[in-house]
Amino acid sequence: MSALTAPLRRAPSAPQTPRRPHLRVVEEPRERHTLRYALLIIVVLGAAIFGTVALNALAATNSVESRELSGRVAEAEREYASLVADVARLEDPARIREAGLDLGLVPASGGRHLRLERPLPADGAVDESMPVGATTDPLKPVLSVER
């Protein structure tokens, strides 16, 4: 027996594709514009930061104005409520009666009603005995005009 081993035989496999060569021609590298790219990024980020700061400043300004207007509205509502209370106090019938008595007025004793015997033109009836356009009182046509 011999100590040498026989070489391994490979089983035939599928047809082999041509292998790419290890070496190939390389084109000249493209020029990179890293400075332009960096400047563009800096400008875009600067504009975004400036926009954010500007919007925050506007929001703060509007917030201060809103708070001031809210205070003015609350003050106006308090003043309105005070004026409504003053009007109610001044319209009190007892206060009006006291003010009248202080001025020397006397309370009414009783009411009287007047009854007109002849109708007026404002009532829709015209006296047939008097000619049209003739009046005894020059103010009567002005006073009897329907409103």
Rosetta silent file (secondary structure, phi, psi, omega in degrees, C-alpha in Angstrom):
SEQUENCE: MSALTAPLRRAPSAPQTPRRPHLRVVEEPRERHTLRYALLIIVVLGAAIFGTVALNALAATNSVESRELSGRVAEAEREYASLVADVARLEDPARIREAGLDLGLVPASGGRHLRLERPLPADGAVDESMPVGATTDPLKPVLSVER
SCORE:     score description
SCORE:     0.000 S_00000001
   1 L     0.000  146.750 -175.494    0.000    0.000    0.000 S_00000001
   2 L  -106.836  152.346 -176.689    1.097    3.348   -0.804 S_00000001
   3 L   -90.539   -5.819 -179.528    0.903    6.378    1.466 S_00000001
   4 L   -83.465  141.647  178.440    0.064    8.822   -1.268 S_00000001
   5 L   -99.889  150.301 -179.952   -3.508    9.912   -1.667 S_00000001
   6 L   -79.823  143.644  178.926   -5.114   10.381   -4.959 S_00000001
   7 L   -65.588  148.045  179.978   -6.123   13.939   -5.918 S_00000001
   8 L   -72.964  139.456  176.729   -9.823   14.745   -5.576 S_00000001
   9 L  -105.304  134.728  179.923  -11.762   14.914   -8.728 S_00000001
  10 L   -91.085  145.578  177.800  -14.430   17.454   -9.061 S_00000001
  11 L   -76.939  141.973  179.220  -17.716   16.617  -10.547 S_00000001
  12 L   -61.892  132.236 -178.704  -18.464   18.552  -13.695 S_00000001
  13 L  -108.453 -173.155 -179.406  -20.679   21.553  -12.808 S_00000001
  14 L   -63.109  158.122 -178.838  -22.750   23.945  -14.816 S_00000001
  15 L   -57.570  136.169 -176.746  -20.986   25.909  -17.528 S_00000001
  16 L   -83.395  142.316  176.768  -18.879   28.588  -15.960 S_00000001
  17 L   -83.475  149.559  179.793  -19.444   32.234  -16.730 S_00000001
  18 L   -63.676  136.227 -178.451  -16.445   34.180  -17.840 S_00000001
  19 L   -82.607  147.432  177.620  -14.871   35.837  -14.844 S_00000001
  20 L   -74.566  144.034  179.237  -14.305   39.535  -14.745 S_00000001
  21 L   -69.150  152.730 -178.444  -10.728   40.528  -14.899 S_00000001
  22 L   -71.987  -25.023 -178.498   -9.221   41.707  -11.679 S_00000001
  23 L  -112.151  142.226  176.197   -7.953   44.882  -13.193 S_00000001
  24 L  -143.174  163.568 -179.808   -9.978   47.517  -15.008 S_00000001
  25 L   -82.388  129.887 -178.583   -9.421   51.011  -16.362 S_00000001
  26 L  -105.796  135.507  177.512  -10.537   53.693  -13.944 S_00000001
  27 L   -76.559  163.340  178.928  -11.743   57.069  -15.115 S_00000001
  28 L   -66.391  134.994 -176.933  -10.338   60.242  -13.669 S_00000001
  29 L   -62.133  145.686  178.491  -12.192   61.087  -10.416 S_00000001
  30 L   -71.313  152.736  178.038  -14.888   63.771  -10.585 S_00000001
  31 L   -78.176  128.303  179.675  -14.195   67.088   -8.976 S_00000001
  32 L   -94.705  142.401 -178.835  -16.104   67.365   -5.673 S_00000001
  33 L  -108.731   60.631 -176.923  -17.661   70.653   -4.601 S_00000001
  34 H   -66.709  -33.237  179.178  -17.560   70.171   -0.861 S_00000001
  35 H   -66.996  -44.281  177.933  -17.095   73.881   -0.180 S_00000001
  36 H   -63.059  -42.630  179.467  -20.197   74.778   -2.179 S_00000001
  37 H   -62.774  -43.201  179.499  -22.156   72.005   -0.481 S_00000001
  38 H   -64.635  -42.442  178.335  -21.022   73.133    2.968 S_00000001
  39 H   -64.681  -39.485  178.047  -21.933   76.764    2.228 S_00000001
  40 H   -62.800  -44.573  179.013  -25.363   75.716    0.953 S_00000001
  41 H   -62.651  -41.713  179.903  -26.017   73.683    4.118 S_00000001
  42 H   -63.506  -42.710  179.839  -24.883   76.609    6.292 S_00000001
  43 H   -65.065  -44.276 -179.601  -27.175   79.048    4.442 S_00000001
  44 H   -64.146  -45.912  179.115  -30.191   76.710    4.668 S_00000001
  45 H   -65.315  -39.184  177.410  -29.659   76.023    8.368 S_00000001
  46 H   -62.425  -42.381  178.201  -29.081   79.727    9.063 S_00000001
  47 H   -64.423  -40.153  179.251  -32.330   80.639    7.287 S_00000001
  48 H   -64.751  -43.037  179.446  -34.226   77.974    9.245 S_00000001
  49 H   -66.419  -43.329  178.639  -32.822   79.186   12.565 S_00000001
  50 H   -61.695  -42.675  178.124  -33.516   82.827   11.680 S_00000001
  51 H   -61.846  -41.618  178.828  -37.093   81.930   10.684 S_00000001
  52 H   -63.846  -44.654  179.417  -37.659   80.061   13.928 S_00000001
  53 H   -65.095  -41.218  179.978  -36.330   82.930   16.034 S_00000001
  54 H   -64.004  -43.437  178.773  -38.392   85.477   14.066 S_00000001
  55 H   -64.954  -38.585  177.078  -41.593   83.454   14.496 S_00000001
  56 H   -64.562  -38.669  178.470  -40.952   83.063   18.230 S_00000001
  57 H   -65.194  -42.818  177.879  -40.421   86.826   18.546 S_00000001
  58 H   -63.876  -40.872  179.119  -43.678   87.533   16.706 S_00000001
  59 H   -63.440  -40.381  179.130  -45.526   85.029   18.879 S_00000001
  60 H   -65.833  -41.683  178.350  -44.143   86.652   22.039 S_00000001
  61 H   -62.250  -45.884  179.370  -45.155   90.117   20.811 S_00000001
  62 H   -65.556  -32.967  177.950  -48.672   88.930   19.977 S_00000001
  63 H   -65.462  -42.916  178.285  -48.919   87.218   23.346 S_00000001
  64 H   -63.651  -44.081  178.978  -48.063   90.457   25.158 S_00000001
  65 H   -63.868  -40.169  179.124  -50.609   92.386   23.066 S_00000001
  66 H   -63.229  -42.971  179.215  -53.248   89.708   23.689 S_00000001
  67 H   -63.590  -40.034  179.016  -52.646   89.837   27.449 S_00000001
  68 H   -65.038  -43.145  179.057  -52.909   93.642   27.387 S_00000001
  69 H   -66.358  -37.173  177.828  -56.150   93.533   25.403 S_00000001
  70 H   -63.064  -39.554  176.660  -57.600   90.901   27.729 S_00000001
  71 H   -64.279  -40.974  178.983  -56.858   93.190   30.679 S_00000001
  72 H   -66.810  -37.034  177.833  -58.512   96.123   28.938 S_00000001
  73 H   -64.988  -44.282  179.407  -61.586   93.992   28.127 S_00000001
  74 H   -62.246  -40.681  178.445  -61.874   92.873   31.766 S_00000001
  75 H   -65.097  -41.414  178.697  -61.557   96.495   32.926 S_00000001
  76 H   -65.542  -37.368  177.406  -64.224   97.627   30.427 S_00000001
  77 H   -65.242  -39.644  177.070  -66.565   94.834   31.597 S_00000001
  78 H   -64.506  -42.955  179.401  -66.132   95.946   35.220 S_00000001
  79 H   -63.870  -40.116  178.151  -66.806   99.557   34.245 S_00000001
  80 H   -62.361  -45.013  178.932  -69.907   98.479   32.251 S_00000001
  81 H   -62.079  -38.753  177.953  -71.251   96.518   35.226 S_00000001
  82 H   -64.544  -42.205  179.626  -70.650   99.551   37.451 S_00000001
  83 H   -67.353  -37.318  177.150  -72.492  101.834   35.015 S_00000001
  84 H   -63.553  -40.761  178.076  -75.425   99.407   34.769 S_00000001
  85 H   -65.448  -38.475  177.407  -75.642   99.391   38.571 S_00000001
  86 H   -63.630  -42.049  178.925  -75.554  103.222   38.592 S_00000001
  87 H   -63.492  -43.236  179.241  -78.386  103.390   36.036 S_00000001
  88 H   -62.435  -39.763  178.609  -80.455  100.936   38.064 S_00000001
  89 H   -66.306  -40.309 -178.903  -79.860  103.005   41.195 S_00000001
  90 H   -72.459  -26.505  179.702  -80.813  106.238   39.414 S_00000001
  91 L   -85.524    0.684 -178.558  -83.983  104.688   37.918 S_00000001
  92 L   -62.215  124.152 -178.213  -85.259  103.583   41.321 S_00000001
  93 H   -59.124  -34.574 -179.869  -88.814  104.993   41.739 S_00000001
  94 H   -66.157  -39.484  178.424  -88.258  105.741   45.420 S_00000001
  95 H   -66.835  -39.960  178.718  -85.187  107.861   44.586 S_00000001
  96 H   -64.619  -40.057  179.423  -87.107  109.703   41.858 S_00000001
  97 H   -63.837  -44.075  179.285  -89.973  110.392   44.307 S_00000001
  98 H   -63.400  -39.931  179.077  -87.515  111.741   46.906 S_00000001
  99 H   -65.070  -37.860  177.287  -85.833  113.948   44.292 S_00000001
 100 H   -66.347  -40.671  178.220  -89.246  115.325   43.274 S_00000001
 101 H   -66.285  -36.599  176.980  -90.169  116.084   46.861 S_00000001
 102 H   -64.094  -30.381  179.256  -86.792  117.828   47.341 S_00000001
 103 L   -82.484   -7.052  178.041  -87.635  120.030   44.344 S_00000001
 104 L    97.975   10.992  176.738  -90.988  120.977   45.876 S_00000001
 105 L   -77.189  153.966  178.852  -93.250  118.762   43.790 S_00000001
 106 L  -115.876  148.352  178.658  -96.308  117.272   45.400 S_00000001
 107 L   -64.757  148.465  179.715  -97.680  113.775   44.799 S_00000001
 108 L   -70.101  141.491 -178.447 -100.612  113.532   42.415 S_00000001
 109 L   -84.588  -37.805 -179.426 -103.983  113.224   44.114 S_00000001
 110 L  -173.951  162.060 -178.096 -105.782  111.339   41.403 S_00000001
 111 L   -93.378  148.395  175.337 -105.940  110.945   37.683 S_00000001
 112 L  -124.410  149.487  179.315 -108.376  112.712   35.362 S_00000001
 113 L  -117.743  141.359  176.247 -109.297  111.775   31.845 S_00000001
 114 L  -101.769  140.341  177.014 -110.209  114.129   29.060 S_00000001
 115 L  -120.956  122.594 -179.938 -112.848  113.242   26.551 S_00000001
 116 L   -84.419  131.766 -179.257 -112.825  115.007   23.236 S_00000001
 117 L   -81.029  -31.079 -179.924 -116.258  115.840   21.908 S_00000001
 118 L  -117.673  142.282 -179.184 -115.184  116.283   18.318 S_00000001
 119 L   -73.866  150.461  178.715 -112.810  113.996   16.448 S_00000001
 120 L   -98.293  157.507  178.258 -109.473  115.285   15.209 S_00000001
 121 H   -59.496  -29.185  179.164 -108.062  114.724   11.705 S_00000001
 122 H   -68.697  -22.437  178.610 -105.345  112.531   13.233 S_00000001
 123 H   -79.016   -6.790  179.361 -108.066  110.194   14.500 S_00000001
 124 L    97.009   -3.298  179.385 -109.139  109.518   10.932 S_00000001
 125 L  -117.006  141.520 -178.652 -112.368  111.544   11.090 S_00000001
 126 L  -119.004  138.784  177.707 -112.803  115.036    9.669 S_00000001
 127 L   -71.099  121.969 -176.217 -115.370  117.588   10.750 S_00000001
 128 L   -75.911  -21.199 -176.000 -117.672  118.066    7.759 S_00000001
 129 L   -74.539  -24.255 -178.115 -118.893  121.525    8.820 S_00000001
 130 L   -95.378  134.966  179.678 -115.493  123.146    8.349 S_00000001
 131 L   -66.597  154.104 -178.322 -114.207  123.644    4.792 S_00000001
 132 L   -67.133  132.917  179.167 -111.083  121.742    3.783 S_00000001
 133 L    91.348  -15.039 -179.822 -107.894  123.758    4.420 S_00000001
 134 L   -97.118  126.526  176.512 -109.540  126.244    6.798 S_00000001
 135 L  -134.847  156.168  177.090 -108.497  126.019   10.447 S_00000001
 136 L   -88.951  -26.440 -178.325 -108.887  128.294   13.411 S_00000001
 137 L  -113.296  123.288 -177.103 -105.565  127.335   14.954 S_00000001
 138 L   -69.066  -20.481 -179.642 -102.417  127.590   12.760 S_00000001
 139 L   -88.715  -13.088 -175.881 -100.595  124.847   14.748 S_00000001
 140 H   -58.914  -42.865  178.446 -103.397  122.309   14.568 S_00000001
 141 H   -63.271  -32.977 -179.835 -102.356  120.826   11.192 S_00000001
 142 H   -71.524  -41.057 -177.709  -98.801  120.360   12.483 S_00000001
 143 H   -74.014  -26.741 -175.105  -99.937  118.753   15.725 S_00000001
 144 L   -96.090    3.991  179.094 -102.498  116.474   14.128 S_00000001
 145 L   -69.077  134.871 -179.956 -100.236  115.002   11.440 S_00000001
 146 L   -69.337  139.951 -179.266  -99.934  111.243   11.804 S_00000001
 147 L  -112.508    0.000    0.000  -96.506  110.079   12.823 S_00000001
